Amino acid sequence: MEYKQKNDNALVDMIDIHKYFGSVQVLRGIDFHVDRQEIVGLLGDNGAGKSTLIKVLTGYHSLTRGQIFFDDEAVRINSPHDARELGIETVHQDLALVPLMSIARNFWLGQEPTYEVGPFRFLDKKKMASESIRALADVGIHIRDSEETVGNMSGGERQSVAIGRAVYFGKKLLILDEPTSALSVGETQKVLDYTIAAKEKGMSVIFITHNIRHVYEVADRFTIIERGHKLGDFHKSEVSENEVADMIVTGQIPERLRLFDEEEGEVA
């Protein structure tokens, strides 16, 4: 089946996405898009399918049927490496940081700069230190010492390093998976500030969370998934925080938004 991109301004356009695991269908024809320089809250109850959708986008799962467009090109994302090559970076809930390594080593993990002396290759530790400090400062993250061990940092500080790394290497799309879970109020606000900073630097952001209050503060639009289907897309100006929460719990679109759908065609 041949697909055409539906959203002209979309950085990501996932069309008619189906995913089966054996005989179990987890995603049922979902359309999902993220516009350029937009923050989208991807929401749904446990088991709704949002994690599977993101794993399809980032190459952890192959799609069963459908098409993905990225930056106006039809793409096949077969691995996380493919996703990174496109400019997609994900900050997972477990952060994928190594506690016994320094901030600089974690920042460059898997992408370390090197230099050669004769037949030997060495880590460019000077560049790793200076560039990690500069890159983190660019998104408002100020660290004391790039050689500080990550294991000595607070949860919020670790989350900040992971986001700063993703912004630096991601270039186009940042995916945040439950970025504010188990953080203090102050640390949570910093993470939300870094999310907005990523948008201001030209990136698009997918923000996955169970905390509606946090995502409502930063998102431009909300996509709600319910049992493998997309319930709808809602711009912040159209819907209240309580209405978003109620839709996730009940799986029902409020009457006034259904009427808006009929009149304007804005709600999927």
C-alpha positions in Angstrom: 0.0 0.0 0.0 1.3 3.4 -0.9 1.0 6.3 1.6 1.4 10.0 1.3 2.5 12.4 4.0 -0.6 14.0 5.5 0.8 17.0 7.5 2.9 19.4 5.5 4.6 21.0 8.5 5.3 17.7 10.2 8.8 16.6 11.2 7.3 13.2 12.1 4.3 11.8 10.4 3.3 8.2 11.3 0.3 7.0 9.2 -2.0 4.1 9.7 0.4 2.4 12.2 -0.5 -1.2 13.1 1.6 -3.5 15.3 0.9 -7.1 16.1 2.8 -9.3 18.6 1.8 -12.7 17.3 -2.0 -12.7 17.2 -2.2 -9.8 19.7 -2.8 -6.4 18.0 -1.4 -3.6 20.1 -1.6 -0.6 17.7 -4.7 -0.3 15.5 -4.2 2.2 12.6 -2.8 5.1 14.6 -2.0 8.4 12.9 0.5 10.4 14.9 2.5 13.5 13.9 4.8 16.1 15.5 5.3 19.4 13.8 8.6 21.2 13.6 9.5 23.0 16.8 6.5 21.6 18.6 6.1 19.8 22.0 3.5 17.0 21.9 2.3 15.3 25.0 1.7 11.6 24.1 -0.7 10.4 26.7 -2.7 7.3 27.7 -3.4 4.9 30.5 -1.1 1.9 31.1 -1.4 -0.5 28.2 -2.8 2.1 25.8 0.0 1.6 23.3 2.1 4.8 23.6 5.3 3.0 24.5 4.9 0.6 21.6 4.2 3.5 19.2 7.5 5.2 20.3 9.4 1.9 20.1 8.2 1.6 16.5 9.4 5.2 15.8 12.8 4.6 17.4 13.5 1.2 15.8 13.0 -1.1 18.8 10.0 -2.7 17.1 9.2 -3.1 13.4 5.8 -1.9 12.3 3.4 -4.5 10.9 1.7 -2.1 8.6 1.8 1.7 8.0 4.3 4.3 6.9 6.6 6.7 8.7 7.7 10.0 7.2 10.6 11.9 8.8 11.6 15.4 7.7 9.5 15.0 4.5 11.1 11.6 3.5 9.5 8.2 3.7 11.7 6.1 6.1 12.2 2.6 7.4 13.6 2.7 11.0 14.9 -0.8 11.6 17.1 -0.1 14.7 17.8 2.6 17.3 20.9 3.4 15.3 18.8 4.2 12.3 16.7 6.6 14.5 19.8 8.3 15.9 21.2 8.7 12.3 18.0 10.6 11.4 18.3 12.9 14.4 16.1 11.2 17.0 17.3 11.0 20.5 15.4 9.4 23.4 15.8 10.0 27.2 14.4 6.8 28.7 13.0 6.5 32.2 16.1 4.6 33.3 18.3 7.4 31.7 20.9 4.9 30.4 23.7 6.6 32.4 26.6 4.8 34.0 26.8 5.8 37.7 30.5 5.0 38.2 31.5 7.1 35.2 32.0 10.9 35.0 29.6 13.4 33.6 31.8 13.9 30.5 32.1 10.1 29.9 28.4 9.7 30.2 27.7 12.7 27.9 29.8 11.2 25.2 29.0 7.5 25.9 29.2 5.6 22.6 30.2 8.7 20.6 33.6 9.6 22.2 35.9 11.9 20.3 39.4 10.5 19.8 42.8 11.6 18.4 45.7 9.5 16.9 49.3 9.3 17.8 51.1 7.1 15.4 49.2 3.8 15.2 47.4 4.4 18.5 44.1 6.1 19.2 43.3 7.9 22.4 40.2 9.5 24.0 40.2 13.2 23.6 39.5 13.9 27.3 40.1 17.6 27.0 37.5 18.0 24.3 35.1 15.7 26.1 35.3 17.9 29.3 35.1 21.3 27.6 32.5 20.4 25.0 30.2 18.7 27.5 30.3 21.8 29.8 29.6 24.1 26.9 26.8 22.0 25.5 25.0 21.6 28.8 25.3 25.3 29.5 23.7 26.0 26.1 20.4 24.5 27.4 20.8 26.1 30.9 22.5 23.2 32.7 25.5 24.4 34.7 27.6 21.6 36.1 30.3 22.0 38.7 32.9 19.7 37.3 32.7 17.4 34.2 34.8 14.8 36.1 32.2 14.5 38.8 30.8 10.9 39.1 27.2 10.7 37.9 26.4 8.4 40.9 27.0 11.3 43.2 24.3 13.5 41.5 20.7 13.9 42.4 17.9 12.4 40.3 17.1 15.8 38.7 20.8 16.5 37.9 21.1 13.1 36.2 17.9 13.8 34.2 19.4 17.1 33.2 22.6 15.5 31.9 20.6 13.0 29.9 18.4 15.7 28.4 21.4 17.9 27.6 23.1 15.0 25.9 20.0 14.2 23.8 19.6 17.8 22.8 23.3 18.0 21.7 23.3 14.8 19.7 19.6 14.7 18.7 19.5 17.8 16.5 15.8 17.3 15.4 13.6 15.2 17.7 13.8 14.7 21.4 11.7 12.0 23.1 11.2 12.2 26.8 9.9 9.0 28.5 8.5 9.9 32.0 11.2 12.6 32.5 9.7 13.9 35.8 9.0 10.7 37.6 10.4 10.5 41.2 11.8 14.1 41.0 11.4 16.9 43.6 9.3 20.0 42.7 12.4 22.0 42.0 14.1 19.4 39.9 10.9 18.8 38.0 10.7 22.5 37.1 14.2 22.4 35.8 13.4 19.5 33.5 10.4 21.3 32.2 12.6 24.4 31.6 15.1 22.2 29.7 12.2 20.9 27.6 11.2 24.4 26.6 14.9 25.2 25.9 15.1 22.3 23.5 12.1 23.7 21.6 13.7 27.1 21.5 16.8 25.6 20.0 14.7 24.4 17.1 13.9 20.8 18.2 10.6 19.0 18.3 9.7 17.1 21.5 7.6 14.1 22.4 6.8 14.2 26.1 5.4 10.9 27.5 4.1 11.0 31.0 1.4 10.0 33.5 1.6 13.4 35.2 -0.9 15.6 33.3 0.0 18.8 35.3 3.7 18.6 34.2 3.0 18.0 30.5 0.2 20.6 30.4 2.7 23.2 31.4 5.0 22.7 28.4 3.1 21.0 25.6 1.6 22.7 22.6 -0.7 19.8 21.7 -1.8 16.5 23.2 -2.3 13.2 21.5 -4.3 10.7 23.6 -4.2 7.0 22.9 -6.7 4.5 24.2 -6.4 0.7 23.8 -4.3 0.9 20.6 -6.5 3.6 19.0 -5.9 7.3 18.8 -8.7 9.1 20.8 -7.7 12.4 19.4 -5.4 15.4 19.0 -6.1 18.5 21.1 -4.3 21.8 21.1 -3.8 23.3 24.5 -6.0 26.3 23.6 -8.9 23.8 23.0 -8.8 21.7 26.1 -8.4 22.1 29.9 -6.0 20.1 32.1 -9.0 18.4 33.7 -10.5 17.5 30.4 -7.2 15.9 29.3 -7.1 13.8 32.5 -10.8 12.8 32.2 -10.3 11.6 28.6 -7.3 9.4 29.7 -9.4 7.8 32.5 -12.7 7.4 30.7 -11.6 7.1 27.0 -14.4 9.5 26.1 -14.2 12.9 24.3 -16.2 15.6 26.1 -19.4 16.6 24.3 -18.2 20.2 23.5 -15.1 18.8 21.8 -17.1 16.3 19.8 -19.2 19.3 18.6 -16.0 21.1 17.8 -14.8 18.1 15.8 -18.0 18.2 13.7 -17.7 21.9 13.0 -14.0 22.4 12.6 -12.5 18.9 11.9 -9.7 19.5 14.4 -10.1 16.5 16.6 -9.1 13.1 15.2 
